[in-house]
Amino acid sequence: MNQASRWAWVGVLAAVIGCSSSGGGGGGSTGAAAGKCDTLVDKLCEKLGPCESLTQADCVSQVNQSFKQQFGATCSGADAVSPTYDACLADLGPSYQCSMGTPNDCKGVILFQQ
């Protein structure tokens, strides 16, 4: 992956991750947030990984590494998901194409307490 491509990928992750100083964004318990985070990462990697010439496994690994660097945990440390979580998954459906970029409903959808 070239440097420009790597920065584009980091931008996608930054758009998906949000921070919450109050302990959550209304998405339910931490266990539920962790499962939803895993589901979203899998879906993002299914859709965006090929755009960056990444396999599903490499994409998931890079996302988890990024989460760990930024928040000290992988999806297991997610505190909540935003109310647009379900719309985000729908936006990443069969009609999604790489050229569409990160759907607006996916911006800040995974919340980690800071």
Contact map, one row per residue, 1 for C-alpha under 8 A:
111011000000000000000000000000000000000000000000000110000000000000000000000000000000000000000000000000000000000000
111111000000000000000000000000000000000000000000000000000000000000000000000000000000000000000000000000000000000000
111111100000000000000000000000000000000000000000000000000000000000000000000000000000000000000000000000000000000000
011111110000000000000000000000000000000000000000000000000000000000000000000000000000000000000000000000000000000000
111111111000000000000000000000000000000000000000000100000000000000000000000000000000000000000000000000000000000000
111111111100000000000000000000000000000000000000000000000000000000000000000000000000000000000000000000000000000000
001111111110000000000000000000000000000000000000000000000000000000000000000000000000000000000000000000000000000000
000111111111000000000000000000000000000000000000000000000000000000000000000000000000000000000000000000000000000000
000011111111100000000000000000000000000000000000000100000000000000000000000000000000000000000000000000000000000000
000001111111110000000000000000000000000000000000000000000000000000000000000000000000000000000000000000000000000000
000000111111111000000000000000000000000000000000000000000000000000000000000000000000000000000000000000000000000000
000000011111111100000000000000000000000000000000000000000000000000000000000000000000000000000000000011000000000000
000000001111111110000000000000000000000000000000000000000000001000000000000000000000000000000000000000000000000000
000000000111111111000000000000000000000000000000000000000000000000000000000000000000000000000000000000000001000000
000000000011111111000000000000000000000000000000000000000000000000000000000000000000000000000000000001000111000000
000000000001111111000000000000000000000000000000000000000000000000000000000000000000000000000000000000000111110000
000000000000111111100000000000000000000000000000000000000000000000000000000000000000000000000000000000000011111100
000000000000011111110000000000000000000000000000000000000000000000000000000000000000000000000000000000000011111100
000000000000000011111000000000000000000000000000000000000000000000000000000000000000000000000000000000000001001111
000000000000000001111111100000000000000000000000000000000000000000000000000000000000000000000000000000000000001111
000000000000000000111111000000000000000000000000000000000000000000000000000000000000000000000000000000000000000011
000000000000000000011111000000000000000000000000000000000000000000000000000000000000000000000000000000000000000010
000000000000000000011111100000000000000000000000000000000000000000000000000000100000000000000000000000000000000110
000000000000000000011111111000000000000000000000000000000000000000000000000000111000000000000000000000000000001110
000000000000000000010011111000000000000000000000000000000000000000000000000000111110000000000000000000000000001000
000000000000000000000001111100000000000000000000000000000000000000000000000000011110000000000000000000000000000000
000000000000000000000001111110011000000000000000000000000000000000000000000000011110000000000000000000000000000000
000000000000000000000000011111011000000000000000000000000000000000000000000000011000000000000000000000000000000000
000000000000000000000000001111111000000000000000000000000000000000000000000000110000000000000000000000000000000000
000000000000000000000000000111111100000000000000000000000000000000000000000011110000000000000000000000000000000000
000000000000000000000000000011111110000000000000000000000000000000000000000100000000000000000000000000000000000000
000000000000000000000000001111111111000000000000000000000000000000000000000000010000000000000000000000000000000000
000000000000000000000000001111111111100000000000000000000000000000000000001001111000000000000000000000000000010000
000000000000000000000000000001111111110000000000000000000000000000000000001111110000000000000000000000000000000000
000000000000000000000000000000111111111000000000000000000000000000000000001100000000000000000000000000000000000000
000000000000000000000000000000011111111100000000000000000000000000000000000000001000000000000000000000000000000000
000000000000000000000000000000001111111110000000000000000000000000000000001001001000000000000000000000000000010000
000000000000000000000000000000000111111111000000000000000000000000000000001000000000000000000000000000000000000000
000000000000000000000000000000000011111111100000000000000000000000000000000000000000000000000000000000000000000000
000000000000000000000000000000000001111111110000000000000000000000000000000000000000000010000000000000000000000000
000000000000000000000000000000000000111111111000000000000001001000000000000000000000000000000000000000000000000000
000000000000000000000000000000000000011111111100000000010001000000000000000000000000000000000000000000000000000000
000000000000000000000000000000000000001111111110000000000000000000000000000000000000000010010000000000000000000000
000000000000000000000000000000000000000111111111100000000000000000000000000000000000000000010000000000000000000000
000000000000000000000000000000000000000011111111110000010011000000000000000000000000000000000000000000000000000000
000000000000000000000000000000000000000001111111110000010000000000000000000000000000000000000000000000000000000000
000000000000000000000000000000000000000000111111111000000000000000000000000000000000000000010001110000000000000000
000000000000000000000000000000000000000000011111111100000000000000000000000000000000000000000000010000000000000000
000000000000000000000000000000000000000000011111111111110010000000000000000000000000000000000000000000000000000000
000000000000000000000000000000000000000000001111111111100000000000000000000000000000000000000000000000000000000000
000000000000000000000000000000000000000000000011111111000000000000000000000000000000000000000000010000000000000000
100010001000000000000000000000000000000000000001111111000000000000000000000000000000000000000000000000000000000000
100000000000000000000000000000000000000000000000111111100000000000000000000000000000000000000000000000000000000000
000000000000000000000000000000000000000000000000111111110110000000000000000000000000000000000000000000000000000000
000000000000000000000000000000000000000000000000110011111110000000000000000000000000000000000000000000000000000000
000000000000000000000000000000000000000001001100100001111111000000000000000000000000000000000000000000000000000000
000000000000000000000000000000000000000000000000000000111111100000000000000000000000000000000000000000000000000000
000000000000000000000000000000000000000000000000000001111111110000000000000000000000000000000000000000000000000000
000000000000000000000000000000000000000000001000100001111111111000000000000000000000000000000000000000000000000000
000000000000000000000000000000000000000011001000000000011111111100000000000000000000000000000000000000000000000000
000000000000000000000000000000000000000000000000000000001111111110000000000000000000000000000000000000000000000000
000000000000000000000000000000000000000000000000000000000111111111000000000000000000000000000000000000000000000000
000000000000100000000000000000000000000010000000000000000011111111100000000000000000000000000000000000000000000000
000000000000000000000000000000000000000000000000000000000001111111110000111000000000000000000000000000000000000000
000000000000000000000000000000000000000000000000000000000000111111111000010000000000000000000000000000000000000000
000000000000000000000000000000000000000000000000000000000000011111111100000000000000000000000000000000000000000000
000000000000000000000000000000000000000000000000000000000000001111111111111000000000000000000000000000000000000000
000000000000000000000000000000000000000000000000000000000000000111111111110000000000000000000000000000000000000000
000000000000000000000000000000000000000000000000000000000000000011111111100000000000000000000000000000000000000000
000000000000000000000000000000000000000000000000000000000000000001111111000000000000000000000000000000000000000000
000000000000000000000000000000000000000000000000000000000000000000111111110010000000000000000000000000000000000101
000000000000000000000000000000000000000000000000000000000000000000111111110010000000000000000000000000000000000000
000000000000000000000000000000000000000000000000000000000000000100111011111111000000000000000000000000000000000000
000000000000000000000000000000000000000000000000000000000000000110110011111111000000000000000000000000000000000000
000000000000000000000000000000001110110000000000000000000000000100100000111111000000000000000000000000000000000000
000000000000000000000000000000100110000000000000000000000000000000000000111111000000000000000000000000000000000000
000000000000000000000000000001000100000000000000000000000000000000000011111111100000000000000000000000000000000100
000000000000000000000000000001001100100000000000000000000000000000000000111111111000000000000000000000000000011110
000000000000000000000011100011001100000000000000000000000000000000000000000011111000000000000000000000000000011110
000000000000000000000001111111011100000000000000000000000000000000000000000001111100000000000000000000000000011100
000000000000000000000001111100001001100000000000000000000000000000000000000001111111100000000000000000000000111000
000000000000000000000000111000000000000000000000000000000000000000000000000000011111100000000000000000000001111000
000000000000000000000000111000000000000000000000000000000000000000000000000000001111110000000000000000000000100000
000000000000000000000000000000000000000000000000000000000000000000000000000000001111111100000000000000001100100000
000000000000000000000000000000000000000000000000000000000000000000000000000000001111111110000000000000001100100000
000000000000000000000000000000000000000000000000000000000000000000000000000000000011111111000000000000000000000000
000000000000000000000000000000000000000000000000000000000000000000000000000000000001111111100000000000001100000000
000000000000000000000000000000000000000000000000000000000000000000000000000000000001111111110000000000111100100000
000000000000000000000000000000000000000100100000000000000000000000000000000000000000111111111000000000000100000000
000000000000000000000000000000000000000000000000000000000000000000000000000000000000011111111000000000000000000000
000000000000000000000000000000000000000000000000000000000000000000000000000000000000001111111001000000101000000000
000000000000000000000000000000000000000000110010000000000000000000000000000000000000000111111111000000100000000000
000000000000000000000000000000000000000000000000000000000000000000000000000000000000000011111111000000000000000000
000000000000000000000000000000000000000000000000000000000000000000000000000000000000000000011111000000000000000000
000000000000000000000000000000000000000000000000000000000000000000000000000000000000000000011111100000000000000000
000000000000000000000000000000000000000000000010000000000000000000000000000000000000000000111111110100000000000000
000000000000000000000000000000000000000000000010000000000000000000000000000000000000000000000011111110000000000000
000000000000000000000000000000000000000000000011001000000000000000000000000000000000000000000001111110000000000000
000000000000000000000000000000000000000000000000000000000000000000000000000000000000000000000000111110000000000000
000000000000000000000000000000000000000000000000000000000000000000000000000000000000000000000001111111100000000000
000000000001000000000000000000000000000000000000000000000000000000000000000000000000000000000000111111100000000000
000000000001001000000000000000000000000000000000000000000000000000000000000000000000000000000000000111110110000000
000000000000000000000000000000000000000000000000000000000000000000000000000000000000000100110000000111111110000000
000000000000000000000000000000000000000000000000000000000000000000000000000000000000000100000000000001111110000000
000000000000000000000000000000000000000000000000000000000000000000000000000000000001101100100000000000111110100000
000000000000001100000000000000000000000000000000000000000000000000000000000000000001101110000000000001111111100000
000000000000001111000000000000000000000000000000000000000000000000000000000000000000000000000000000001111111100000
000000000000011111100000000000000000000000000000000000000000000000000000000000000100000000000000000000000111111000
000000000000000111000000000000000000000000000000000000000000000000000000000000001111100100000000000000001111111000
000000000000000111000000000000001000100000000000000000000000000000000000000001111100000000000000000000000001111100
000000000000000011110001100000000000000000000000000000000000000000000000000001111100000000000000000000000001111110
000000000000000011110011000000000000000000000000000000000000000000000010000011110000000000000000000000000000011111
000000000000000000111111000000000000000000000000000000000000000000000000000001100000000000000000000000000000001111
000000000000000000111000000000000000000000000000000000000000000000000010000000000000000000000000000000000000000111
